Amino acid sequence: MPAWVRLSIGGAATLLVGMGLGRFSYTPLIPALIEEGWLTAAEAGSVAAFNLAGFLIGALGALWLRRLMGEAALLRLCLWITLACLVASIAPAGAAWLVFWRCLAGIAMGVMMVHALAIVTRHAPPERLGAATGIVFTGVGIAILASGVLVPLLAGQGLIAAWSGLALFGALGVGVALWGWRAADPAPQEPSLSRFRPSAAAFRLIAAQSLFGIGLVPHSIYWVDYLVRGLGESIAVGGFHWVLFGLGAMTGTFLWGRLADAIGHRRGLVLVLASLAAGIALPVVLPIGWVLILSSLVVGAQPGFSAIISGRVQQVVGPDEMPPLWHAMILTGGVAQAVAGYLLVALFEIAGSYVPIFLIGGAAMGTGAILVINLKPGASSGGA
């Protein structure tokens, strides 16, 4: 097996644990957490918001931690931390307990997002860049799909059973990730942020990442809750849509990566942002069956955006300067997402309606699509 494939699988398992379970597994649990009295609706939103804030903290410290430990060792530590967070969440100890552990999982997730992609894109052949990043983000989809199946099945036995199932699945992901990172070469010398002078294209990529972070908040927090408590569907139906969400992430991410290899990452960015804008806004404008299904599949494929834009970053500035630009993008995206998380949760509490939440998310994605329409290839890019 080529080293880049093994590393891509390791990256997929890392994001399965960190992003898929560290963030998205919480979404289908929200209705049950509220209905069984573990959390109020406001507390459930706050726990999700602290998870987003933790992501920002992790991204802020990622490069400093890398200098202390090295990439591979740091990723291994974050995997174990996230697994510990999943296990700790089994205890019905109240909102403050979940806030702490979900925030810690968010911190580990921020570190993993910075360094897992840097390793994979550094080792991938240029002609397989889209495939490599697509494999990595497929891990998020596998976790979403698994949580969509496990949560409805196990929630009938209680939330302790549901959290336990997610933790066991996370342990499997940790094992695969540890195997994958054994193929990593030592990281190159740490790039200096002071020498990094982003181009106009880089600034647009940073802005697009921030708008994507804002646009993703409605589905990552409220999608299953909207279906169950907003539209009156059962938790089983909510779980079915979360399975579709995961199916979209698994298949859509790989297809977006292949499409980017075929038509170029620049054009792929416009297409993925435009499709996400429609998928987020339409369900509250036209909440009928086929629209809801389409939304679950299309927005579920959102890791495809990260697969395409991370590849585009590598094209714009090259593999040596990819870590600082990717780090800057994750930081600004984390700030935007954390702020949007708190504000949209507050807006939901004030308005008592899901409509403005999803319309704001769709507008953010649409603005991002407009922003990257005329994005020019970077000096080191090999194509559009």
C-alpha positions in Angstrom: 0.0 0.0 0.0 1.4 3.4 -0.9 2.4 5.6 2.1 0.0 8.4 1.0 -3.0 6.0 1.0 -2.1 4.7 4.4 -1.7 8.2 5.7 -5.0 9.2 4.1 -6.8 6.3 5.9 -5.1 7.4 9.1 -6.4 10.9 8.5 -9.9 9.6 7.8 -9.9 7.7 11.1 -8.6 10.7 12.9 -11.3 13.0 11.6 -13.8 10.2 12.2 -12.9 10.3 15.9 -12.2 14.1 16.2 -14.8 15.7 13.9 -17.3 13.0 13.3 -17.7 11.8 16.9 -16.2 14.8 18.6 -18.7 17.1 17.0 -21.4 15.6 14.8 -22.4 12.6 17.0 -23.9 15.1 19.5 -26.5 16.4 17.0 -28.8 13.3 16.8 -28.6 13.1 20.6 -30.0 16.6 21.3 -33.8 15.7 21.1 -33.2 12.7 23.5 -31.1 14.7 25.9 -33.9 17.3 26.1 -36.8 14.8 26.3 -35.1 12.6 29.0 -34.2 15.7 31.1 -30.4 15.6 30.9 -30.4 19.1 29.4 -32.8 21.9 28.7 -33.1 23.2 25.1 -30.9 26.2 26.1 -28.3 24.0 27.8 -28.2 21.7 24.7 -27.4 24.6 22.5 -24.8 25.9 24.9 -23.0 22.5 25.0 -22.8 22.6 21.2 -21.5 26.2 21.3 -18.8 25.3 23.8 -17.7 22.5 21.5 -17.2 25.1 18.7 -15.3 27.4 21.1 -13.0 24.5 22.0 -12.3 23.9 18.3 -11.0 27.5 18.2 -8.8 27.0 21.3 -7.3 23.9 19.8 -6.6 25.6 16.5 -5.0 28.5 18.3 -2.5 26.2 20.1 -1.9 23.7 17.3 1.4 25.1 16.0 2.8 25.7 19.4 1.9 22.1 20.5 3.5 20.8 17.3 6.8 22.4 18.2 6.6 20.7 21.6 5.6 17.2 20.5 5.8 16.8 16.7 2.8 16.1 14.4 2.3 12.4 14.8 2.8 12.3 18.6 0.4 15.2 19.0 -2.3 13.5 16.8 -2.0 10.3 18.9 -2.5 12.3 22.1 -5.5 14.1 20.7 -7.1 10.7 19.7 -6.8 9.4 23.2 -8.2 12.7 24.6 -11.2 12.5 22.4 -11.9 8.9 23.3 -11.7 9.9 27.0 -14.3 12.7 26.3 -16.7 10.2 24.7 -16.4 7.8 27.7 -16.8 10.7 30.2 -20.0 11.8 28.4 -21.7 8.5 29.4 -22.2 9.8 32.9 -25.5 11.7 33.5 -23.8 14.4 35.5 -25.5 17.5 34.1 -24.9 20.4 31.7 -21.6 21.6 33.3 -20.1 18.1 33.0 -21.0 17.9 29.3 -19.8 21.4 28.6 -16.4 20.6 30.0 -15.9 17.3 28.1 -17.4 18.5 24.8 -15.2 21.7 25.0 -12.2 19.5 25.5 -13.2 17.3 22.6 -13.4 20.5 20.5 -9.9 21.5 21.5 -8.5 18.1 20.4 -10.6 18.4 17.2 -9.0 21.8 16.3 -5.5 20.4 16.7 -6.4 17.3 14.6 -7.9 19.4 11.8 -4.8 21.6 11.5 -2.2 18.8 11.4 -4.0 15.8 9.8 -4.6 17.6 6.6 -1.0 19.1 6.6 0.5 15.6 6.8 -1.8 14.0 4.1 -1.4 16.9 1.6 2.4 16.9 2.1 2.6 13.2 1.2 0.0 13.0 -1.6 1.1 13.0 -5.2 -0.1 16.2 -7.0 -2.4 14.3 -9.3 -4.0 12.4 -6.4 -4.5 15.4 -4.1 -8.3 15.5 -4.5 -8.5 11.8 -3.9 -6.3 11.9 -0.8 -8.3 14.8 0.8 -11.5 13.1 -0.2 -10.5 9.9 1.6 -9.6 11.9 4.7 -13.0 13.7 5.0 -14.8 10.5 4.2 -14.0 9.6 7.8 -16.3 12.3 9.0 -19.1 10.8 6.9 -18.6 7.3 8.3 -18.9 8.7 11.9 -22.1 10.6 11.0 -23.6 7.6 9.3 -22.7 5.4 12.3 -24.1 7.8 14.8 -27.3 8.1 12.8 -27.7 4.3 13.0 -26.4 3.8 16.6 -28.2 6.6 18.3 -31.8 5.7 17.4 -31.1 2.0 18.0 -29.4 2.5 21.4 -31.4 5.5 22.6 -34.3 3.2 23.2 -32.2 1.6 25.9 -31.3 5.0 27.3 -28.8 7.7 26.7 -26.1 5.8 28.6 -26.3 3.0 26.1 -26.2 5.5 23.2 -23.1 7.3 24.5 -21.5 3.9 25.2 -22.0 2.7 21.7 -20.4 5.9 20.3 -17.4 5.4 22.6 -16.9 1.9 21.5 -17.0 3.0 17.9 -14.6 5.7 18.7 -12.2 3.1 20.1 -12.1 1.3 16.8 -11.4 4.6 15.0 -8.5 5.3 17.4 -7.0 1.9 16.5 -7.1 2.6 12.8 -5.7 6.1 13.1 -2.8 4.9 15.2 -1.9 2.4 12.5 -2.1 5.0 9.8 0.2 7.6 11.4 3.0 5.1 11.7 3.7 5.8 8.0 4.3 9.5 8.6 7.7 11.0 7.9 9.2 13.6 10.3 7.6 17.0 9.7 9.7 19.6 7.8 11.0 22.6 9.7 8.2 24.6 11.1 7.2 27.4 8.6 7.6 30.9 10.0 4.3 32.8 10.1 6.4 36.1 9.9 7.7 35.1 6.4 4.2 34.2 5.1 2.7 36.9 2.9 -0.8 35.7 1.8 -2.0 36.7 -1.6 -5.4 38.1 -2.6 -6.4 34.5 -3.4 -5.3 33.4 0.0 -7.4 36.1 1.7 -10.4 34.9 -0.3 -9.8 31.4 0.8 -9.7 32.5 4.4 -13.0 34.4 4.0 -14.6 31.5 2.3 -13.6 29.2 5.1 -15.1 31.6 7.6 -18.4 31.8 5.7 -18.5 28.0 5.5 -18.1 27.8 9.3 -21.0 30.1 9.8 -23.2 28.3 7.3 -22.6 24.9 8.8 -23.9 25.9 12.3 -27.6 25.3 11.6 -27.3 21.7 10.5 -24.6 20.8 12.9 -26.7 21.9 15.9 -30.3 22.1 14.9 -31.0 19.8 11.9 -32.3 16.7 13.8 -33.9 18.9 16.4 -35.7 20.8 13.6 -37.0 17.6 12.2 -38.2 16.1 15.5 -39.3 19.1 17.6 -39.9 21.6 14.7 -41.7 19.4 12.2 -43.1 16.8 14.7 -41.2 13.8 13.2 -40.1 10.9 15.4 -36.6 10.4 16.7 -36.4 7.4 14.3 -37.1 9.7 11.4 -34.5 12.1 12.7 -32.0 9.3 12.9 -32.9 8.3 9.3 -32.1 11.8 8.1 -28.8 11.7 10.1 -28.0 8.4 8.3 -28.6 10.2 5.0 -26.4 13.1 6.3 -23.6 10.6 6.9 -24.2 8.8 3.6 -23.8 12.2 1.9 -20.6 12.8 3.7 -19.2 9.4 2.9 -20.0 9.4 -0.8 -20.2 13.1 -1.5 -16.8 13.9 -0.1 -15.1 11.3 -2.3 -17.1 12.5 -5.3 -16.3 16.1 -4.7 -12.6 15.2 -4.4 -12.7 13.4 -7.7 -14.6 16.2 -9.3 -12.0 18.7 -8.1 -9.3 16.5 -9.8 -11.4 16.6 -13.0 -12.5 20.3 -13.2 -10.1 22.0 -10.8 -10.4 23.0 -7.2 -11.3 26.6 -8.1 -14.5 25.6 -9.9 -15.2 22.9 -7.4 -15.3 25.5 -4.6 -18.0 27.5 -6.3 -20.2 24.4 -7.0 -19.9 23.0 -3.5 -20.7 26.3 -1.7 -23.7 27.0 -4.0 -25.1 23.5 -3.4 -24.7 23.9 0.3 -26.4 27.3 0.3 -29.5 25.7 -1.4 -29.4 22.7 0.9 -29.4 24.8 4.1 -32.0 27.3 3.2 -34.6 25.3 1.3 -35.9 23.0 4.1 -37.4 26.0 6.1 -38.8 27.5 2.9 -40.3 24.3 1.5 -40.3 21.7 4.3 -41.6 18.7 2.2 -40.2 15.2 2.0 -37.9 15.3 -1.0 -36.5 18.7 0.0 -35.6 17.3 3.5 -34.0 14.2 2.0 -32.1 16.3 -0.5 -30.9 18.7 2.3 -29.6 15.8 4.4 -27.7 14.4 1.5 -26.3 17.7 0.1 -25.4 19.3 3.4 -24.1 16.0 4.6 -21.5 16.2 1.8 -20.1 19.3 3.4 -16.8 17.7 4.2 -16.3 17.9 0.4 -15.8 21.6 0.9 -12.9 21.0 3.3 -11.4 18.4 0.9 -11.5 20.8 -2.0 -10.4 24.0 -0.2 -7.5 22.2 1.6 -6.3 21.0 -1.7 -6.6 24.5 -3.1 -4.5 25.9 -0.3 -1.8 23.5 -1.2 -2.0 24.6 -4.8 -2.0 28.3 -3.9 1.1 28.4 -1.6 2.8 25.0 -2.0 3.3 22.2 0.5 5.9 24.0 2.6 3.7 27.0 3.3 0.5 25.1 3.5 0.5 24.7 7.3 0.5 28.4 8.2 -2.2 29.3 5.7 -4.3 26.3 6.6 -3.8 27.3 10.3 -4.9 30.8 9.6 -8.0 29.5 7.8 -8.9 27.2 10.6 -8.4 30.0 13.1 -10.6 32.5 11.3 -13.1 29.8 10.5 -13.1 28.7 14.1 -13.7 32.3 15.3 -16.6 32.7 12.9 -18.2 29.4 13.8 -17.8 29.9 17.5 -19.3 33.4 17.4 -22.1 32.2 15.0 -22.8 29.3 17.3 -23.4 31.5 20.3 -25.3 34.1 18.4 -27.6 31.7 16.5 -28.3 29.7 19.7 -29.2 33.1 21.3 -31.3 34.0 18.3 -33.2 30.7 18.5 -34.0 31.3 22.2 -35.3 34.8 21.4 -37.2 34.0 18.2 -38.3 30.5 19.0 -38.1 29.7 15.3 -35.7 27.7 13.2 -36.4 29.7 10.0 -33.9 32.7 10.5 -31.2 30.2 11.7 -31.2 28.3 8.5 -31.7 31.3 6.2 -28.6 32.9 7.8 -26.6 29.8 7.2 -27.7 29.5 3.6 -26.9 33.2 3.0 -23.4 32.7 4.4 -22.7 29.8 2.0 -24.1 31.7 -0.9 -21.9 34.7 -0.1 -18.9 32.3 -0.1 -19.8 31.0 -3.5 -19.9 34.5 -4.9 -16.6 35.3 -3.3 -14.6 32.5 -5.0 -16.2 32.7 -8.4 -13.2 34.7 -9.8 -10.6 33.3 -7.5 -7.3 33.2 -9.5 -4.8 30.3 -9.4 -1.9 31.0 -7.1 1.6 31.3 -8.4 2.5 27.8 -7.4 -0.7 26.3 -8.7 -0.6 23.8 -11.4 -4.1 24.5 -12.8 -7.5 26.0 -12.1 
